[in-house]
């Protein structure tokens, strides 16, 4: 893999991570709207969705960087 391909892949990964993290507010507002009709365990799980959103985006970024630097 050429050096330019690695840099391009990392750039696209970071760009997609920024877009995903920018959408966190939208995810939070959708969760707040949906949680209005829930209670109990369903409400607790619904409130964790934004946290999982951020963790998954960061994990994908870390995995992509690792894969690019390993190759």
Contact map, one row per residue, 1 for C-alpha under 8 A:
11101100000000000000000000000000000000000000000000000000000000000000001
11111100000000000000000000000000000000000000000000000000000000000000000
11111110000000000000000000000000000000000000000000000000000000000000000
01111111000000000000000000000000000000000000000000000000000000000000000
11111111100000000000000000000000000000000000000000000000000000000000000
11111111110000000000000000000000000000000000000000000000000000000001100
00111111111000000000000000000000000000000000000000000000000000000000000
00011111111100000000000000000000000000000000000000000000000000000000000
00001111111110000000000000000000000000000000000000000000000000000001000
00000111111111000000000000000000000000000000000000000000000000011001000
00000011111111100000000000000000000000000000000000000000000000000000000
00000001111111110000000000000000000000000000000000000000000000000000000
00000000111111111000000000000000000000000000000000000000000010010000000
00000000011111111100000000000000000000000000000000000000000010000000000
00000000001111111110000000000000000000000000000000000000000000000000000
00000000000111111111000000000000000000000000000000000000000000000000000
00000000000011111111100000000000000000000000000000000000110010000000000
00000000000001111111110000000000000000000000000000000000000000000000000
00000000000000111111111000000000000000000000000000000000000000000000000
00000000000000011111111100000000000000000000000000000000100000000000000
00000000000000001111111100000000000000000000000000000100100000000000000
00000000000000000111111110000000000000000000000000000000000000000000000
00000000000000000011111111100000000000000000000000000000000000000000000
00000000000000000001111111110000000000000000000001001100000000000000000
00000000000000000000011111111000000000000000000000000000000000000000000
00000000000000000000001111111100000000000000000000000000000000000000000
00000000000000000000001111111110000000000000000001000000000000000000000
00000000000000000000000111111111000000000000000001000000000000000000000
00000000000000000000000011111111100000000000000000000000000000000000000
00000000000000000000000001111111110000000000000000000000000000000000000
00000000000000000000000000111111111000000000011011000000000000000000000
00000000000000000000000000011111111100000000001000000000000000000000000
00000000000000000000000000001111111100000000000000000000000000000000000
00000000000000000000000000000111111111000000000000000000000000000000000
00000000000000000000000000000011111111100010011000000000000000000000000
00000000000000000000000000000001111111000000000000000000000000000000000
00000000000000000000000000000000011111100000000000000000000000000000000
00000000000000000000000000000000011111110110000000000000000000000000000
00000000000000000000000000000000001011111111000000000000000000000000000
00000000000000000000000000000000000001111111000000000000000000000000000
00000000000000000000000000000000000000111111100000000000000000000000000
00000000000000000000000000000000000001111111110000000000000000000000000
00000000000000000000000000000000001001111111111000000000000000000000000
00000000000000000000000000000000000000111111111100000000000000000000000
00000000000000000000000000000000000000001111111110000000000000000000000
00000000000000000000000000000010001000000111111110000000000000000000000
00000000000000000000000000000011001000000011111111000000000000000000000
00000000000000000000000000000000000000000001111111110000000000000000000
00000000000000000000000000000010000000000000111111111000000000000000000
00000000000000000000000100110010000000000000001111111100000000000000000
00000000000000000000000000000000000000000000000111111110000000000000000
00000000000000000000000000000000000000000000000111111111000000000000000
00000000000000000000000100000000000000000000000011111111100000000000000
00000000000000000000100100000000000000000000000001111111110000000000000
00000000000000000000000000000000000000000000000000111111111000000000000
00000000000000000000000000000000000000000000000000011111111100000000000
00000000000000001001100000000000000000000000000000001111111110000000000
00000000000000001000000000000000000000000000000000000111111111000000000
00000000000000000000000000000000000000000000000000000011111111100000000
00000000000000000000000000000000000000000000000000000001111111110000000
00000000000011001000000000000000000000000000000000000000111111111000000
00000000000000000000000000000000000000000000000000000000011111111100000
00000000000000000000000000000000000000000000000000000000001111111110000
00000000010010000000000000000000000000000000000000000000000111111111000
00000000010000000000000000000000000000000000000000000000000011111111100
00000000000000000000000000000000000000000000000000000000000001111111110
00000000000000000000000000000000000000000000000000000000000000111111111
00000100110000000000000000000000000000000000000000000000000000011111111
00000100000000000000000000000000000000000000000000000000000000001111111
00000000000000000000000000000000000000000000000000000000000000000111111
10000000000000000000000000000000000000000000000000000000000000000011111
